[in-house]
Amino acid sequence: MATIEELKAYGANTEAALSRLMGNETFYLALVPRIFEDKNFEVLSSAIAEGDLDKAFDAAHSLKGVLGNLELTPILQPMIEITELLRHRENVDYSPYLEEIFRQKEALEKIFEG
């Protein structure tokens, strides 16, 4: 089972997240792994591959909100960056952002596997 200390070591701003949840660590630790089930990660990836930047923006924006509320900074930061690029429908290579997002998601999942 993951701990607050492991999430801090990952880079999460657990103090800010816990302040939103009135200090309820158990609830926070139950909320974080729910993001692994969020279909928007796959929607984001497939929409970018298909060139559907509107759909990709919607998925990224949704994920940004969830990750922001949980203060999962290492995965939130590249999500913020890709969301802003998608907001303006920038014609850029989105793959470095996706790679970092999925790398950080995998690192976070490993914390909850142990």
Residue pairs with C-beta under 8 A, 6 or more apart in sequence:
1 29
1 112
1 114
2 29
2 32
2 33
2 111
2 112
2 114
3 29
4 14
4 18
4 25
4 28
4 29
6 111
7 14
7 32
7 72
7 111
8 14
10 72
10 74
10 107
10 108
10 111
11 72
11 73
11 74
12 70
12 71
12 72
12 73
12 74
13 71
13 73
14 28
14 71
16 71
17 28
17 69
17 70
17 71
18 24
18 25
18 28
20 69
21 27
21 28
21 31
28 70
31 70
32 70
32 72
32 108
32 112
33 109
33 112
35 63
35 66
35 67
35 70
35 72
35 105
35 108
36 105
36 108
36 109
36 112
38 63
38 66
40 59
40 60
40 62
40 63
41 59
41 63
41 101
41 102
41 105
43 55
43 56
43 58
43 59
44 56
44 59
44 60
44 63
44 82
44 98
44 101
45 98
45 102
47 53
47 55
47 56
47 59
48 56
48 94
48 98
53 86
53 89
56 86
56 94
57 83
57 86
57 87
57 89
60 79
60 82
60 83
60 86
61 83
61 86
61 87
63 79
64 76
64 79
64 80
64 83
67 75
67 76
67 79
68 76
68 80
72 104
72 108
74 104
74 107
74 108
75 101
75 104
75 105
75 108
78 97
78 100
78 101
78 104
79 101
81 97
82 94
82 97
82 98
82 101
85 92
85 94
85 97
86 94
